[in-house]
Amino acid sequence: MRRAARPLHTIRLLVLDVDGVMTDGRLHYGARGEVLKVFNVLDGHGIREARRAGVDIAVISGRRSAAVSRRCRELGIRHLYQGVGDKLAVLEALCARLDVTLGECAAVGDDAPDAPLLRAVGHAFAVPEGHASARRAAHRVTRLHGGHGAVREVCDLLVAARTRRR
């Protein structure tokens, strides 16, 4: 049986996947073979607002990308892990380092590699176009799509929940 979602005001760490969550999941290859990614500025503002409200942000991705490194630097995201095969193991190590429980984490994912992490956190989100395994593992499915405001939607929920608790 699926455990209940933790209240959003208890979330201290938001974990984001990249492809399909922070982007629309498409990979664009340039003439020199570089991978180009498109990020949504609304998501970026949401991440900044969540950080201001006291929610730490981590990005855990199965792929490596210089564009992701740059975007995370721009947004002040200190916890970036790329080329990760076992996302849950990375999150568990990060939680131990930050003294945060898995129950105090929220996560947004879109595919099967995200499902174990989504099942482990206190509040899990999937994007609507995500794989069925991610949607089943999530407590909620965002209204907005990956790369089109899904991250902002989640950040707005977290900020609103913290604001109501003050």
NUNULO-916600 format. One line per field, with one value per atom (N, C-alpha, C, O): residue number from 1; atom name; x, y, z. Coordinates in steps of 0.1 Angstrom, whole numbers. Layout:
BEGIN
n <- c(NUM|...);
atom <- c(CA|...);
east <- c(X|...);
north <- c(Y|...);
up <- c(Z|...);
END
This chain:
BEGIN
n <- c(1|1|1|1|2|2|2|2|3|3|3|3|4|4|4|4|5|5|5|5|6|6|6|6|7|7|7|7|8|8|8|8|9|9|9|9|10|10|10|10|11|11|11|11|12|12|12|12|13|13|13|13|14|14|14|14|15|15|15|15|16|16|16|16|17|17|17|17|18|18|18|18|19|19|19|19|20|20|20|20|21|21|21|21|22|22|22|22|23|23|23|23|24|24|24|24|25|25|25|25|26|26|26|26|27|27|27|27|28|28|28|28|29|29|29|29|30|30|30|30|31|31|31|31|32|32|32|32|33|33|33|33|34|34|34|34|35|35|35|35|36|36|36|36|37|37|37|37|38|38|38|38|39|39|39|39|40|40|40|40|41|41|41|41|42|42|42|42|43|43|43|43|44|44|44|44|45|45|45|45|46|46|46|46|47|47|47|47|48|48|48|48|49|49|49|49|50|50|50|50|51|51|51|51|52|52|52|52|53|53|53|53|54|54|54|54|55|55|55|55|56|56|56|56|57|57|57|57|58|58|58|58|59|59|59|59|60|60|60|60|61|61|61|61|62|62|62|62|63|63|63|63|64|64|64|64|65|65|65|65|66|66|66|66|67|67|67|67|68|68|68|68|69|69|69|69|70|70|70|70|71|71|71|71|72|72|72|72|73|73|73|73|74|74|74|74|75|75|75|75|76|76|76|76|77|77|77|77|78|78|78|78|79|79|79|79|80|80|80|80|81|81|81|81|82|82|82|82|83|83|83|83|84|84|84|84|85|85|85|85|86|86|86|86|87|87|87|87|88|88|88|88|89|89|89|89|90|90|90|90|91|91|91|91|92|92|92|92|93|93|93|93|94|94|94|94|95|95|95|95|96|96|96|96|97|97|97|97|98|98|98|98|99|99|99|99|100|100|100|100|101|101|101|101|102|102|102|102|103|103|103|103|104|104|104|104|105|105|105|105|106|106|106|106|107|107|107|107|108|108|108|108|109|109|109|109|110|110|110|110|111|111|111|111|112|112|112|112|113|113|113|113|114|114|114|114|115|115|115|115|116|116|116|116|117|117|117|117|118|118|118|118|119|119|119|119|120|120|120|120|121|121|121|121|122|122|122|122|123|123|123|123|124|124|124|124|125|125|125|125|126|126|126|126|127|127|127|127|128|128|128|128|129|129|129|129|130|130|130|130|131|131|131|131|132|132|132|132|133|133|133|133|134|134|134|134|135|135|135|135|136|136|136|136|137|137|137|137|138|138|138|138|139|139|139|139|140|140|140|140|141|141|141|141|142|142|142|142|143|143|143|143|144|144|144|144|145|145|145|145|146|146|146|146|147|147|147|147|148|148|148|148|149|149|149|149|150|150|150|150|151|151|151|151|152|152|152|152|153|153|153|153|154|154|154|154|155|155|155|155|156|156|156|156|157|157|157|157|158|158|158|158|159|159|159|159|160|160|160|160|161|161|161|161|162|162|162|162|163|163|163|163|164|164|164|164|165|165|165|165|166|166|166|166);
atom <- c(N|CA|C|O|N|CA|C|O|N|CA|C|O|N|CA|C|O|N|CA|C|O|N|CA|C|O|N|CA|C|O|N|CA|C|O|N|CA|C|O|N|CA|C|O|N|CA|C|O|N|CA|C|O|N|CA|C|O|N|CA|C|O|N|CA|C|O|N|CA|C|O|N|CA|C|O|N|CA|C|O|N|CA|C|O|N|CA|C|O|N|CA|C|O|N|CA|C|O|N|CA|C|O|N|CA|C|O|N|CA|C|O|N|CA|C|O|N|CA|C|O|N|CA|C|O|N|CA|C|O|N|CA|C|O|N|CA|C|O|N|CA|C|O|N|CA|C|O|N|CA|C|O|N|CA|C|O|N|CA|C|O|N|CA|C|O|N|CA|C|O|N|CA|C|O|N|CA|C|O|N|CA|C|O|N|CA|C|O|N|CA|C|O|N|CA|C|O|N|CA|C|O|N|CA|C|O|N|CA|C|O|N|CA|C|O|N|CA|C|O|N|CA|C|O|N|CA|C|O|N|CA|C|O|N|CA|C|O|N|CA|C|O|N|CA|C|O|N|CA|C|O|N|CA|C|O|N|CA|C|O|N|CA|C|O|N|CA|C|O|N|CA|C|O|N|CA|C|O|N|CA|C|O|N|CA|C|O|N|CA|C|O|N|CA|C|O|N|CA|C|O|N|CA|C|O|N|CA|C|O|N|CA|C|O|N|CA|C|O|N|CA|C|O|N|CA|C|O|N|CA|C|O|N|CA|C|O|N|CA|C|O|N|CA|C|O|N|CA|C|O|N|CA|C|O|N|CA|C|O|N|CA|C|O|N|CA|C|O|N|CA|C|O|N|CA|C|O|N|CA|C|O|N|CA|C|O|N|CA|C|O|N|CA|C|O|N|CA|C|O|N|CA|C|O|N|CA|C|O|N|CA|C|O|N|CA|C|O|N|CA|C|O|N|CA|C|O|N|CA|C|O|N|CA|C|O|N|CA|C|O|N|CA|C|O|N|CA|C|O|N|CA|C|O|N|CA|C|O|N|CA|C|O|N|CA|C|O|N|CA|C|O|N|CA|C|O|N|CA|C|O|N|CA|C|O|N|CA|C|O|N|CA|C|O|N|CA|C|O|N|CA|C|O|N|CA|C|O|N|CA|C|O|N|CA|C|O|N|CA|C|O|N|CA|C|O|N|CA|C|O|N|CA|C|O|N|CA|C|O|N|CA|C|O|N|CA|C|O|N|CA|C|O|N|CA|C|O|N|CA|C|O|N|CA|C|O|N|CA|C|O|N|CA|C|O|N|CA|C|O|N|CA|C|O|N|CA|C|O|N|CA|C|O|N|CA|C|O|N|CA|C|O|N|CA|C|O|N|CA|C|O|N|CA|C|O|N|CA|C|O|N|CA|C|O|N|CA|C|O|N|CA|C|O|N|CA|C|O|N|CA|C|O|N|CA|C|O|N|CA|C|O|N|CA|C|O|N|CA|C|O|N|CA|C|O|N|CA|C|O|N|CA|C|O|N|CA|C|O|N|CA|C|O|N|CA|C|O|N|CA|C|O|N|CA|C|O|N|CA|C|O|N|CA|C|O|N|CA|C|O|N|CA|C|O|N|CA|C|O|N|CA|C|O|N|CA|C|O|N|CA|C|O|N|CA|C|O|N|CA|C|O|N|CA|C|O);
east <- c(8|0|9|19|5|12|11|-1|22|21|16|17|10|4|15|26|12|22|23|14|35|38|32|32|28|23|35|46|31|41|49|61|43|51|62|71|62|73|85|95|84|95|106|104|118|130|139|148|138|146|138|130|139|132|143|153|140|149|143|131|151|146|154|166|147|153|155|150|162|164|156|146|160|153|139|137|130|116|109|97|117|112|116|108|129|134|134|134|134|133|121|115|118|107|111|103|123|128|134|139|133|139|153|157|162|176|178|175|184|188|203|210|207|221|226|220|236|241|251|253|255|264|277|282|282|294|291|300|279|275|271|268|272|268|253|245|249|235|230|236|219|214|201|193|199|187|180|187|167|160|153|146|156|150|140|140|130|119|122|126|122|125|115|119|103|93|98|97|103|108|120|121|128|140|135|141|125|120|114|116|107|101|112|110|123|134|140|142|141|147|137|142|124|115|114|113|115|115|127|127|139|151|150|154|144|141|132|133|123|113|119|113|132|138|139|143|135|135|149|151|157|169|166|156|174|172|183|195|180|190|186|174|196|193|201|213|194|200|196|184|206|203|211|222|205|212|222|231|220|229|238|236|249|258|257|255|257|255|261|259|269|275|264|265|253|242|235|231|234|228|236|231|249|259|257|257|257|256|242|242|232|218|218|212|223|223|231|228|243|251|243|243|236|228|218|215|212|201|205|197|218|224|221|221|219|217|231|239|233|246|247|258|236|236|232|221|243|241|248|260|241|247|243|231|253|250|257|266|251|256|253|261|242|238|230|220|234|227|216|205|220|211|208|215|197|194|190|193|184|180|192|193|203|215|221|226|222|227|219|225|206|197|199|200|200|202|215|216|226|239|238|243|231|229|221|224|210|202|210|209|219|227|236|238|242|251|244|249|231|223|215|209|215|207|192|185|188|174|169|177|157|151|145|142|144|137|123|118|117|103|102|91|113|114|117|120|118|121|109|100|108|99|108|119|102|109|100|88|105|98|105|117|98|104|95|84|101|93|94|88|104|106|110|111|111|114|126|125|137|148|145|152|135|130|121|120|115|104|109|102|121|125|127|123|132|133|120|118|111|97|90|83|92|85|91|84|103|110|108|109|105|104|90|81|90|78|67|55|70|60|65|75|60|65|55|43|61|54|59|71|51|54|48|38|54|48|38|39|28|17|21|15|32|36|47|52|49|59|55|44|65|62|53|52|45|35|41|35|53|60|62|61|66|68|55|54|45|32|26|20|28|23|30|24|43|51|48|52|42|40|28|18|28|16|7|-5|13|6|12|24|4|9|6|-5|17|15|5|3|-1|-9|-1|-5|10|19|29|32|34|43|58|61|66|81|86|83|94|100|90|94|78|67|60|48|68|63|60|55|62|60|68|62|80|89|83|83|79|73|61|58|52|40|43|37|53|57|63|59|72|78|67|68|57|47|39|35|36|29|37|32|50|59|59|59|61|62|48|48|37|24|22|17|26|24|33|28|45|53|48|48|42|37|25|23|16|4|8|0|19|23|30|32|33|39|30|33);
north <- c(-12|0|13|13|22|35|43|45|48|56|70|75|77|90|100|99|110|121|129|132|134|143|157|161|164|178|186|185|195|203|212|215|217|226|219|226|206|199|196|191|200|197|206|219|201|209|208|217|198|196|192|182|199|195|189|196|177|170|170|166|175|176|167|166|160|154|165|176|162|173|170|176|160|157|152|142|160|157|163|163|170|177|192|201|195|208|212|224|202|204|196|189|198|190|176|168|172|158|156|145|166|164|168|177|161|164|170|164|182|188|187|191|182|181|192|193|199|210|204|192|212|208|201|193|205|200|188|183|184|172|175|167|188|192|190|192|187|186|199|205|204|216|213|205|221|219|233|243|232|244|244|235|255|256|267|276|265|275|285|282|298|309|309|313|305|304|294|297|283|273|279|277|286|292|302|302|310|319|311|315|301|292|286|286|282|276|287|284|299|310|313|315|313|316|305|308|293|281|282|280|285|287|298|297|309|321|317|322|308|303|293|288|289|279|265|256|262|249|248|256|238|236|228|221|229|223|214|218|202|193|189|187|187|182|169|168|158|145|140|137|138|135|122|121|115|103|107|99|118|123|134|140|136|147|158|155|170|181|194|198|200|213|224|233|223|232|231|241|219|217|223|230|221|227|242|248|248|262|267|277|261|265|264|273|253|252|263|268|266|277|290|297|293|305|306|317|294|294|292|292|291|289|276|274|266|252|246|244|243|238|222|217|216|201|196|194|193|189|176|175|165|152|148|147|145|141|128|124|121|108|97|88|99|90|78|80|67|54|51|48|53|50|63|68|70|83|82|91|71|70|69|76|62|61|75|78|83|96|105|112|104|112|108|117|95|91|96|101|96|102|117|122|124|138|141|150|134|136|134|142|124|122|134|138|139|150|163|171|165|177|175|185|163|160|163|169|157|158|143|135|141|127|126|136|114|112|118|123|117|122|137|142|144|158|163|174|153|156|155|147|163|162|160|164|153|151|152|149|155|156|147|149|137|128|125|129|118|116|102|98|93|81|70|73|58|46|48|44|54|55|64|64|73|81|74|79|64|57|53|56|47|43|56|55|66|79|84|89|84|90|82|88|69|61|63|61|68|69|83|84|93|107|109|102|120|124|129|126|135|140|139|147|131|128|134|132|140|145|139|136|137|133|142|149|144|152|144|132|150|143|134|124|138|130|120|113|119|110|95|92|86|72|68|73|57|53|49|50|43|39|51|50|62|74|80|84|80|85|77|82|63|54|56|55|60|61|75|77|84|98|99|92|108|112|121|120|129|138|139|137|143|146|160|166|167|182|184|175|196|200|204|201|211|216|205|196|206|196|200|211|189|191|201|200|210|221|232|241|231|241|245|248|246|251|241|245|229|218|221|220|225|228|240|240|250|263|259|264|250|246|240|243|231|224|235|235|243|253|263|266|267|275|268|275|255|248|248|250|246|245|259|260|269|283|286|292|283|286|279|284|266|258|264|264|269|275|288|291|296|309|307|315|298|296|292|294|285|280|291|289|302|313|320|329);
up <- c(0|0|0|7|-8|-9|3|8|9|21|17|6|27|24|22|27|15|12|25|33|28|39|35|24|45|43|36|40|27|20|28|25|39|48|55|61|55|62|53|57|40|30|32|32|33|35|22|20|14|2|-9|-9|-21|-33|-43|-45|-48|-57|-71|-72|-80|-94|-103|-102|-112|-124|-134|-133|-145|-155|-168|-170|-175|-188|-186|-179|-191|-189|-177|-176|-169|-157|-158|-159|-158|-160|-175|-178|-183|-198|-203|-195|-216|-221|-225|-231|-222|-225|-238|-241|-247|-260|-260|-252|-268|-269|-282|-293|-283|-295|-297|-288|-308|-311|-321|-331|-317|-325|-336|-336|-345|-356|-352|-359|-340|-335|-325|-319|-325|-316|-302|-294|-299|-285|-283|-292|-271|-267|-262|-253|-268|-263|-255|-259|-245|-236|-235|-235|-234|-232|-218|-215|-210|-197|-197|-204|-188|-186|-176|-164|-179|-169|-158|-147|-160|-149|-138|-126|-143|-134|-126|-113|-132|-126|-115|-104|-117|-107|-96|-84|-99|-88|-79|-67|-85|-77|-68|-57|-73|-65|-53|-42|-56|-46|-35|-23|-40|-30|-21|-9|-27|-19|-9|3|-13|-4|7|18|5|15|24|34|21|30|25|33|13|7|-1|-10|3|-4|-17|-18|-27|-40|-44|-42|-49|-54|-68|-71|-77|-90|-91|-89|-95|-97|-110|-113|-119|-133|-138|-133|-146|-152|-163|-166|-169|-179|-174|-163|-181|-178|-189|-201|-185|-194|-188|-177|-197|-193|-191|-183|-199|-199|-185|-179|-180|-167|-156|-147|-157|-147|-147|-136|-159|-160|-154|-147|-158|-153|-137|-131|-132|-117|-110|-100|-116|-111|-111|-101|-122|-124|-113|-108|-109|-100|-85|-76|-83|-70|-64|-52|-72|-68|-65|-74|-52|-47|-48|-49|-49|-49|-63|-66|-71|-84|-86|-83|-90|-93|-107|-110|-115|-129|-132|-125|-142|-146|-135|-133|-128|-117|-122|-129|-118|-121|-110|-113|-97|-86|-79|-70|-83|-78|-63|-55|-59|-44|-36|-25|-40|-32|-30|-19|-41|-40|-31|-23|-32|-23|-8|0|-6|8|14|25|6|10|13|22|4|5|18|25|20|32|45|54|45|57|59|70|48|49|54|61|49|53|65|70|71|83|79|87|68|64|62|57|66|63|49|43|44|31|32|22|44|45|44|41|46|45|31|28|22|8|-1|1|-11|-22|-35|-35|-45|-57|-69|-68|-80|-93|-103|-105|-109|-118|-130|-130|-140|-152|-158|-167|-152|-159|-149|-137|-153|-145|-136|-124|-140|-131|-119|-109|-120|-109|-99|-88|-103|-95|-81|-72|-79|-66|-57|-45|-62|-55|-51|-40|-61|-59|-48|-40|-48|-37|-23|-13|-23|-10|-3|9|-11|-5|1|-1|9|16|7|10|-4|-13|-27|-30|-35|-49|-59|-58|-69|-81|-93|-95|-103|-116|-126|-123|-138|-148|-156|-157|-162|-168|-180|-183|-187|-199|-195|-203|-182|-177|-179|-182|-178|-179|-168|-157|-171|-161|-148|-137|-148|-136|-127|-114|-132|-124|-119|-108|-128|-124|-112|-103|-113|-103|-89|-79|-90|-78|-71|-60|-78|-73|-65|-67|-56|-48|-57|-56|-65|-74|-87|-89|-97|-111|-113|-111|-118|-120|-132|-140|-131|-142|-154|-166|-152|-162|-166|-158|-178|-184|-180|-177|-181|-179|-189|-201|-184|-193|-196|-203|-191|-194|-181|-181|-170|-158|-147|-137|-149|-139|-126|-115|-128|-116|-109|-97|-116|-110|-102|-91|-108|-101|-88|-78|-87|-75|-65|-53|-70|-61|-56|-44|-64|-59|-48|-38|-49|-39|-26|-15|-27|-15|-8|4|-16|-10|-4|8|-10|-4|9|18|9|21|33|44|30|40|45|57|35|39|48|57|45|53|67|77|69|83|91|103|86|93|102|109);
END
